[in-house]
Structures are given as structure tokens and as C-alpha cells.
Amino acid sequence: MAGTTVDEDNVVYKTVRQAINAAGYNFTLEQVQSAGAGKEKSQAIRDVLALDGADHSEDEVQAIFADFRNRLAVAYNSLDVVEQPGASDIFRELHSRGIKVVLNTGYDRPTAEKLVHKIGWTIGEDVDALVTASDVETGRPAPDMIYLAMALTQVTNAASVAKIGDSRIDIEEGQNANCGMALGITTGAQPESELLQSNPTAVIHHLRDLLQLVDQTSNAAV
């Protein structure tokens, strides 16, 4: 969602940084995005903290995570969250091609649903399903969320799935699910140079570029 289909001014990673640094640290936003982008957010906090090489208890991680959730709720209540340019149109064009659209996110379900509602999307209409980190046992880069998305949309072959996200761990999730395409996009957390380190099928610079890749794949399969 964030950085791929949703434009929330990078508030989630800014808030992760605020919560961690409020506990006595001094991590940069670049460190937070590099270590935490795309992950379930308590795992993101755990991995950012690990950058200093010290031991960090699970109690500390959960205390920072609780602070993060409180800060994010305040931020989202006042933030003008919008879709990435043309996202709704692209969803409609994918649907016109008979392609299911599922939002897959490292947010927990309450946060993700709040974002969806704020933008004005309807699950089952604008998108076919919403899968969040709190819906599965294991988050990215494990393929669990993709497998759940497939089950919800009755897709049985991962080779016919295109996974797209703004972080390396999104790409790795798609690869671990054996998706036909595991794509990076530069509209969010990580730049092209970092996304390429995970050997994606391709890196695109606008969500609309997905349509050309889908059409090329469909034509090749005919």
C-alpha cells in the first residue's frame, strides 16, 4: 500500500523513526527505510534496532511498537492520505483485463482499513481483497500474504501473479511465492539502486507502467 498504491508522505517510516528515537536512539530516516521498509512494523523496529549491534529485549521492541501505533494513529487522523497518481484508474484497467487486484501490506488490519476508508476505496469493488500482516502467521519475505491473496481470489497458479512493491522485501516476497513477476517501484521507500539488489523482474517508476508489463506477458502467452 504505502509507497505503491497509497501516498501518505512517507509518514509510516517517519513515525517508526520518531518512536525508536524517542526511546533514546538516533537513527536516520534512511537507516529506518533500508532496514524496515515493507516489513510488519514490530519486525521493522526490531531490525532497525539491530543496526547498532547491541542486544535489545522483546519488551523494548513491543514498548516502541506500542508508541509507534499511538503516534501513527494521531498522524493518520490529521494526514491528507491520497492514492498514488492514477491508482484507481489502473485498478479499473486491470479489472477490465480480467485481472484481480489485492492490496498486500505490512500494516496491521485496523491501520490498513483506516487508510482504505480514508482514500474512499471499497474492498470487493475498487480492489478485490485486502491482506495485512496481522492476517498471517509469518510476514514478509515469507510468501504467506501472497498465498492468502491467491486463496481469496481463487488464483491457483503463482506464475500468473504479479507482485509489486516499493521495497526489496516486497520483491523477495514475490520471489518466495514463485510469482510470475516480482516488481519493484520507485515511488516509495527505496530507490532503484537498492531495489535492483533483490534482482526483480523489473523496476518501474509509475504504477501505470504495470499495465504495459501485464499486456506484454499476456501477448507472449497467446
C-alpha positions in Angstrom: 0.0 0.0 0.0 2.2 2.8 1.3 4.6 4.0 -1.5 3.0 1.8 -4.1 -0.8 2.5 -4.3 -1.0 4.9 -1.4 0.7 8.3 -1.0 0.9 9.0 2.7 4.0 11.3 2.5 6.2 8.5 4.0 4.6 9.1 7.3 4.9 5.4 8.4 8.7 5.3 8.3 9.0 8.8 9.7 6.8 7.6 12.6 8.8 4.5 13.1 11.9 6.7 13.4 10.2 9.0 15.8 9.1 6.1 18.1 12.6 4.5 18.1 14.5 7.7 18.6 12.1 8.7 21.4 13.4 5.6 23.2 16.9 7.1 23.2 18.3 6.4 19.8 19.4 8.5 16.9 18.7 6.5 13.7 18.3 8.3 10.4 15.3 8.0 8.1 17.5 6.4 5.5 18.5 3.7 8.0 14.9 3.1 9.0 13.8 2.7 5.4 16.7 0.5 4.4 16.2 -1.9 7.4 12.5 -1.7 7.8 10.7 -1.0 4.5 7.9 -3.3 3.7 8.1 -5.3 6.9 5.5 -5.9 9.6 6.1 -2.9 11.8 7.3 -4.6 15.0 9.8 -6.6 12.9 10.8 -3.3 11.2 11.6 -1.8 14.7 13.4 -5.0 15.7 15.6 -4.8 12.6 16.3 -1.1 12.9 17.4 -1.6 16.5 19.7 -4.4 15.4 21.7 -1.9 13.3 23.6 -0.7 16.5 24.9 -4.2 17.2 23.6 -4.2 20.8 21.1 -6.7 22.4 17.5 -5.4 22.5 14.8 -7.2 24.5 11.4 -8.1 23.1 9.9 -5.9 25.9 11.8 -2.9 24.5 10.6 -3.7 20.9 7.0 -4.0 22.0 7.1 -0.8 24.0 8.4 1.1 21.0 5.9 -0.6 18.8 3.0 0.5 21.1 4.3 4.0 21.0 4.6 3.8 17.2 1.0 2.7 16.9 -0.2 5.6 19.0 1.8 8.1 17.1 0.7 6.7 13.7 -3.0 6.9 14.8 -2.6 10.6 15.6 -0.7 11.2 12.3 -3.2 9.5 10.2 -6.2 11.3 11.8 -4.8 14.6 10.5 -3.0 13.5 7.4 -4.4 14.0 3.9 -3.9 10.5 2.7 -4.4 10.1 -1.1 -3.9 7.3 -3.7 -0.8 7.2 -5.8 -1.4 9.1 -9.1 -4.0 7.1 -11.2 -4.2 4.1 -8.9 -8.0 3.8 -9.1 -7.9 4.1 -12.9 -5.2 1.4 -13.0 -7.3 -0.9 -10.8 -10.2 -0.5 -13.2 -8.0 -1.2 -16.2 -6.6 -4.3 -14.6 -10.2 -5.4 -13.8 -11.2 -4.8 -17.5 -8.5 -7.3 -18.4 -9.9 -9.9 -16.1 -7.1 -9.4 -13.5 -7.8 -9.5 -9.8 -6.3 -6.7 -7.6 -5.3 -7.3 -4.0 -3.7 -4.9 -1.6 -1.0 -6.6 0.4 0.6 -4.6 3.3 2.9 -4.7 6.2 0.3 -2.7 8.2 -2.0 -4.4 10.6 -5.6 -4.7 9.6 -7.0 -1.8 11.6 -4.4 0.6 10.1 -4.8 -0.7 6.6 -8.6 -0.5 6.8 -8.4 3.1 8.1 -6.3 4.0 5.1 -8.6 2.3 2.6 -11.6 4.1 4.1 -9.8 7.5 4.1 -9.0 7.2 0.4 -12.5 6.0 -0.4 -11.8 2.6 -1.8 -14.2 -0.2 -1.3 -13.0 -3.8 -0.8 -14.8 -6.0 -3.2 -15.3 -3.2 -5.7 -12.2 -1.0 -6.2 -9.9 -3.8 -5.1 -10.9 -7.5 -4.7 -9.3 -8.1 -1.3 -7.1 -6.7 1.4 -4.4 -8.8 3.0 -2.4 -7.4 6.0 0.5 -8.5 8.1 -1.9 -9.3 11.0 -3.8 -11.8 8.8 -1.0 -14.3 8.5 1.4 -16.1 10.8 4.6 -15.0 9.0 5.2 -11.7 7.4 7.5 -10.7 4.5 9.6 -12.0 3.0 7.7 -15.2 3.6 5.0 -15.8 0.9 2.1 -16.2 3.3 0.3 -12.9 2.4 0.5 -13.7 -1.3 -0.8 -17.2 -0.7 -3.7 -15.8 1.2 -4.4 -13.3 -1.6 -4.5 -16.1 -4.1 -6.9 -18.1 -1.9 -9.2 -15.1 -1.5 -9.3 -14.6 -5.3 -9.3 -18.3 -6.3 -6.0 -18.0 -8.2 -4.2 -21.3 -8.1 -1.0 -20.7 -10.1 1.6 -18.3 -8.6 3.1 -18.0 -12.1 0.1 -15.9 -13.0 0.6 -13.5 -10.1 2.4 -10.1 -10.4 3.7 -8.8 -7.1 4.7 -5.2 -6.9 6.1 -3.1 -4.1 8.4 -0.3 -3.1 11.0 -2.3 -1.1 13.4 -5.2 -1.5 11.4 -7.3 0.9 8.4 -6.9 -1.4 10.4 -8.3 -4.3 11.7 -11.1 -2.2 8.2 -12.0 -1.0 7.1 -12.3 -4.6 10.1 -14.5 -5.4 9.5 -16.7 -2.4 5.9 -17.2 -3.6 7.2 -18.1 -7.1 5.2 -15.2 -8.7 5.4 -14.8 -12.4 6.6 -11.2 -11.8 8.2 -9.7 -8.7 8.4 -6.0 -9.5 9.9 -3.0 -7.7 8.6 0.5 -7.9 10.4 3.7 -7.2 7.5 5.8 -5.8 8.1 4.8 -2.2 10.6 3.7 0.4 13.7 2.6 -1.6 15.5 3.8 -4.7 16.1 1.9 -7.8 19.7 1.1 -6.9 18.5 -0.7 -3.7 15.6 -2.4 -5.3 17.9 -3.9 -8.0 19.9 -5.7 -5.3 17.0 -8.2 -5.0 17.0 -9.0 -8.7 13.4 -8.0 -9.5 11.7 -9.0 -12.8 11.8 -5.2 -13.5 11.8 -1.9 -11.7 9.1 0.6 -12.8 8.8 4.3 -12.0 5.0 4.7 -12.2 2.2 2.4 -11.3 0.8 2.7 -14.8 3.9 1.0 -16.2 2.5 -2.2 -14.7 -0.1 -2.3 -17.5 2.5 -2.5 -20.2 4.2 -5.3 -18.5 1.0 -7.2 -18.0 0.0 -6.7 -21.6 3.4 -7.9 -22.8 3.1 -11.0 -20.7 -0.4 -11.7 -21.9 0.6 -11.3 -25.5 3.6 -13.6 -25.0 1.4 -16.3 -23.6 -1.1 -16.3 -26.5 
